[in-house]
Amino acid sequence: MLPSRPRVLTSADNPQFKLWASLVEPRGLRKHGQFILAGRKSVPEALARWPARFTALLTVEGTAPDFAPESMPVYALSRPMFAQLDSFGTGTPLLVGMVPEMPALDLSAAPLGLELLCAVGDPANLGALLRSAAAFGVARVVLLEGAAHPFHPRALRAAANAPFQVELRRGARWDDLAGAAGPLVALDARGTPLGDYAWPSDVRLVLGEEGPGVPAHLPLQRLAIPMPGGVESLNATVAASIALYAWRQRRP
C-alpha cells in the first residue's frame, strides 16, 4: 500500500530542508544526529531490513516511490533541492535516518570475538573497512579519535549498508589502549608474518591512519603482511581486510 500523498517542498528556506542540507557535512551529522542514505540498491534494501532506523523518504517532485511504508513521511522536493541532497547524483529516493548511539567500549574488559579499533580518517576508506568488517563477522568496530564519521555520505556509499550490520562504538583515544585487555594486535611491516600468527577467537585488531599508523609505544603484537611483489605498503583498508580474512580462516 502506498503512503499518503507526499508533502511537497519547493523552498530552500524551509527549516526542514535546511536541516537535511546540513547532513552532508560532519558538523551537521554531529549536531542533529541524523544522516542521509543514497543508492539505487542501498535505499530499498535498508528500508526493507531496518525500517525502524529511518524517519523519512525524500523524492523528486512528480515521482512516487512504491517501496515506502505507509506510516513513513514522504517529501517531494524540487529538482534543484533534491540535487543538493543527492551528493552522488543517484537520481533515486533518499532516506533520512537517525545516527545510532555509539557508547564507549570498556577496553579493560576482555574482547568478545574480533573487535576492530580504527582511526581511519577518510570517510570512503572507513566505509570500505566497515564493509569488510561486516563480511568477515567482526563483533564490533570502535572508532578511535580522528576516525571519520561512519554515517558521512562518502562512508555510507562505500559501506553498502554495513554500518547497519556491525556494532559501532566511539570515543577511545590512543592512550586508552595502553590499558586495554588483550590480545591486542596491529599491522606493521616489521612485525611477525601474518601467516605465522595463531589467531585467538577473541582479539582486538588495531588499525591506524595511513602514514602515521599505530603509535610505537603501545604494547601490542605487531603482524606483517609479506609482499614478495615488491610493493612497499598496502592501503590500510586492504591490509585490514587481509587480516580479517586470516582471522576468520584460522580462528579456533
Backbone hydrogen bonds, N-H to C=O, Kabsch-Sander energy under -0.5 kcal/mol:
donor,donor_aa,acceptor,acceptor_aa,energy
4,S,70,E,-0.6
7,R,74,V,-2.5
8,V,6,P,-0.5
9,L,76,A,-3.0
12,A,10,T,-0.5
14,N,11,S,-1.7
18,K,14,N,-2.4
19,L,15,P,-2.0
20,W,16,Q,-2.1
21,A,17,F,-2.8
22,S,18,K,-1.4
22,S,19,L,-0.5
23,L,19,L,-0.6
23,L,20,W,-1.5
24,V,21,A,-1.0
25,E,22,S,-1.3
28,G,22,S,-0.6
29,L,25,E,-1.9
30,R,26,P,-2.6
31,K,27,R,-2.4
32,H,28,G,-2.5
33,G,29,L,-1.9
35,F,97,G,-2.2
37,L,95,L,-2.8
43,V,39,G,-2.0
45,E,41,K,-1.9
46,A,42,S,-2.9
47,L,43,V,-2.3
48,A,44,P,-1.9
49,R,45,E,-2.4
50,W,46,A,-2.9
53,R,50,W,-1.9
54,F,51,P,-1.6
55,T,96,V,-3.0
56,A,96,V,-1.2
57,L,73,P,-2.3
58,L,94,L,-3.1
59,T,75,Y,-2.8
61,E,77,L,-3.3
63,T,60,V,-2.1
72,M,69,P,-1.4
75,Y,57,L,-2.8
76,A,7,R,-2.5
77,L,59,T,-3.0
77,L,75,Y,-0.6
78,S,9,L,-1.3
82,F,78,S,-2.8
83,A,79,R,-2.6
84,Q,80,P,-1.2
85,L,81,M,-1.0
85,L,82,F,-0.8
86,D,82,F,-2.1
87,S,85,L,-1.9
89,G,86,D,-2.0
94,L,58,L,-2.5
95,L,37,L,-2.3
96,V,56,A,-2.6
97,G,35,F,-2.5
97,G,95,L,-0.5
98,M,53,R,-2.1
99,V,33,G,-2.5
107,L,105,L,-1.3
109,A,106,D,-1.3
113,G,111,P,-0.5
115,E,113,G,-0.6
115,E,203,V,-2.5
116,L,114,L,-0.5
116,L,140,R,-2.4
117,L,115,E,-0.6
117,L,205,L,-2.9
118,C,116,L,-0.6
118,C,142,V,-2.6
119,A,207,L,-1.8
126,L,122,D,-2.5
127,G,123,P,-2.6
128,A,124,A,-2.2
129,L,125,N,-2.2
130,L,126,L,-2.6
131,R,127,G,-1.8
132,S,128,A,-1.9
133,A,129,L,-2.6
134,A,130,L,-2.4
135,A,131,R,-2.0
136,F,132,S,-2.1
137,G,134,A,-0.8
138,V,133,A,-2.6
139,A,114,L,-2.2
140,R,114,L,-1.0
141,V,167,E,-3.0
142,V,116,L,-3.0
143,L,141,V,-0.6
143,L,169,R,-2.8
144,L,118,C,-3.2
144,L,142,V,-0.8
145,E,172,A,-2.0
147,A,144,L,-2.1
148,A,120,V,-2.7
152,H,149,H,-1.8
156,L,152,H,-2.7
157,R,153,P,-2.1
158,A,154,R,-1.7
159,A,155,A,-1.8
160,A,156,L,-1.1
161,N,156,L,-0.6
162,A,159,A,-1.2
164,F,161,N,-1.3
165,Q,162,A,-2.4
166,V,162,A,-1.1
167,E,139,A,-0.7
169,R,141,V,-2.9
170,R,102,M,-0.6
170,R,103,P,-0.7
171,G,143,L,-1.6
176,D,173,R,-0.9
177,L,173,R,-0.6
177,L,174,W,-1.7
178,A,175,D,-1.2
179,G,176,D,-0.9
180,A,177,L,-1.4
181,A,107,L,-3.3
185,V,204,R,-2.9
186,A,221,Q,-2.4
187,L,206,V,-0.7
188,D,223,L,-3.3
191,G,188,D,-2.2
192,T,222,R,-2.5
194,L,224,A,-3.1
196,D,193,P,-1.9
197,Y,194,L,-1.3
199,W,197,Y,-1.1
203,V,113,G,-2.0
203,V,201,S,-0.6
204,R,183,P,-2.4
205,L,115,E,-2.2
205,L,203,V,-0.5
206,V,185,V,-3.2
206,V,204,R,-0.6
207,L,117,L,-3.3
209,E,213,G,-0.6
213,G,209,E,-2.5
218,L,215,P,-1.2
220,L,218,L,-1.2
221,Q,184,L,-2.8
223,L,186,A,-3.2
224,A,192,T,-3.1
230,G,227,M,-1.7
239,A,235,N,-2.8
240,A,236,A,-2.4
241,S,237,T,-2.1
242,I,238,V,-2.0
243,A,239,A,-2.0
244,L,240,A,-2.6
245,Y,241,S,-2.2
246,A,242,I,-2.2
247,W,243,A,-2.4
248,R,244,L,-2.4
249,Q,245,Y,-2.2
250,R,246,A,-2.1
251,R,247,W,-1.5
